[in-house]
Amino acid sequence: MENNQIQVVSNFPDLVSASFHGAMNAVCWKRELSGDFSEIASRVVFTGNMTTLEEEDLLELDLSEQGQLAREILIADLKLLRDHGASPVLNVIRYYDRDDEDSFFSTDVYSFHVDHSPIPVDTFLCTYYGDSSEIIPNSQAQQKVHIPEIRDELRKLYNGPEEGFGAFLTEHFFDLHYEALPGANPVSLGLGHLWKIATEHPERQSLPCVHRAPVEKSGQSRLLLIC
């Protein structure tokens, strides 16, 4: 798992204290979790394609012994991140909304992208059940707005003065999306591991981490913590 993009740690203090630099823009607290997280995911009643589980919702679930172990881990992870000053959200996801199929430029989370923040904060995420996210080394991806044929189409869509083109790209989040290069090797973030990935902001000393949500192949709901 460990390469020049990824640093692997064995505890939460090392995860939060690790500093990004250069090409190293992802830190993984590698864990083997016990408990039945699928039981929790299966108990969710959906009103749409995604729902949020609050701690009170978890505590109300009537679970088996293995389900209770999973619940304890979820609550502990939420507390760790809250005590760190983050605002974690626990979601159960059937699928994310997609851009219109006829859109030539997808800006949904299934596209490789970076997270942007005006302040120096990081993204934390952990998939406990279902398909997991992927990251890709920056050297194996190209910003879509610099691909000539895509840039030409964006200019047609913009149809305005040259000095406003950059602002147009930022306003519509086009500049945050990437295309994997031929032969690229995305890395699956796996199950149970708590990750910290670099966002894009002015004070960042590293490249932002290029990542994407998984296209749901398994038919399972995904249990994801993110902040």
Secondary structure, DSSP 8 states (H G I E B T S, - for coil): --SSSEEEESSHHHHHH---BBTB-EEEE-----S-HHHHHHT---SSSEEEE-HHHHHH----HHHHHHHHHHHHHHHHHHHTT---EEEEES------TT-SS--STTS-B--B-SSS--EEEEEEES---EEE-GGGEEEGGGSHHHHHHHHHHH-S-GGGHHHHHHHTTGGGBEEE-TT---EE--SS-EEEE--B-TT-SB---EEE-----S---EEEEE-
